[in-house]
Structure formats: structure tokens, C-alpha cells
């Protein structure tokens, strides 16, 4: 699996998105990782549609608002370069499971995930799912373990927050790749193997296996990408 990464830390880095299109013909996927701490909100307005600007004003949470503004801005600009259309002419649709997609003759697909301080957007000609989470050591995950993992997985997660978020993001990236998100029971998906490079998942309901790759972030984040063949 060959992946091209673009790292965005400031608004100036948006200039590099013009290279997304050509890399989609070279690599299996293009991954854009955005750290939002130093992104200036005011300069994003020109990359948004009017309805997106209005929608951003409804967010009460500062984190949710900046995630929406930045993810839509980067998505719009990337799709503009990929399709040759202006931002106002871009139409994002959703499937019956609410997964967004962009109708285009080139067959380009995308997926988005965000958490406090970090956003990931993946583009590919193959089906793709990504997930990222900030490793929150104050999060009490013990109450949800039995609803998400089997006994062997619970034993491997233990009391390690980083392990929990690795297992969680691997399962969610796979389900987003499938196009259903968390509408399925997480216990139907079993993690057979996981390390700092990849994870192997067994979908018990559909009787198939899938390999995912670990995404490389700043140390306080963890996540995975799942890509079709």
C-alpha cells in the first residue's frame, strides 16, 4: 500500500494541496494530516460555501467549529484541484449510511476523521476509511469495553489508554471503509493482530479479513487507514 502524505500545520501549507491530484495517479492513496493549533480561521472563509459559513456559526464547541471549518476548507480546495470545479460548484452527497462522497468521473473517493487538534482526510481511487483519535488518558473507557471488544481483545487492551484508542480506531477505520461507520456492532469485528505498523481485522459476520496501516502522527494521536484492493 503506497501512501503519499501531506502535513498541514499553518495556512501557508494549503498551497501544497495543488499536488494532490497528480499524486493520486502515482500512489494508492493521498493522506492529508492537518494539525489545527496554528490554523487561522479568518483566512478559511474564501474556501467555504455560503451554507458552510452559516453552519459553522451553529457550533458552540470551539473544537467542533475549527474542525468543521478546517476539514471543509481542505476538502473543498483539494476537490477543486482534483475536479477543476470552483468551490461553489462542488456537490458532496451522502450514501444511505450517511457516508459522504463526491460524484466524479475519475472515481475519486474520500474519507474524513477529526479529533481535538487533528484532522485526517484520505483520497483514493479505492474504497477508503480513516480514523484518528487523541489519546485521552482521562477518558474512562472501561464501561464500554464489553460492548466493543471480545474477552481476548479486552485482555490485550488492559489498562493502557493508548492500546484502547489503537484498537478503537482500527475498528472504526474498517467500518468507515465499509461505508457503515458505527451502525454495525463492533464485536462483529475482531482484531487478530496489531502492532505499531499495521493491524489485521477479521470481519466475523462477513467472513473476511482485512489489513490496515497505522497512521503516523505526533505522539498524542493514533489512527488507521483501511484501503480497498
Beta strands, then each sheet from edge to edge (+ up, - down):
strand 1: 3-8
strand 2: 29-35
strand 3: 92-94
strand 4: 100-102
strand 5: 109-115
strand 6: 118-124
strand 7: 128-134
strand 8: 189-194
strand 9: 198-203
strand 10: 208-214
strand 11: 221-227
sheet 1: 1+ 2+ 6- 5+
sheet 2: 3+ 4-
sheet 3: 7+ 11- 10+ 9- 8+
end
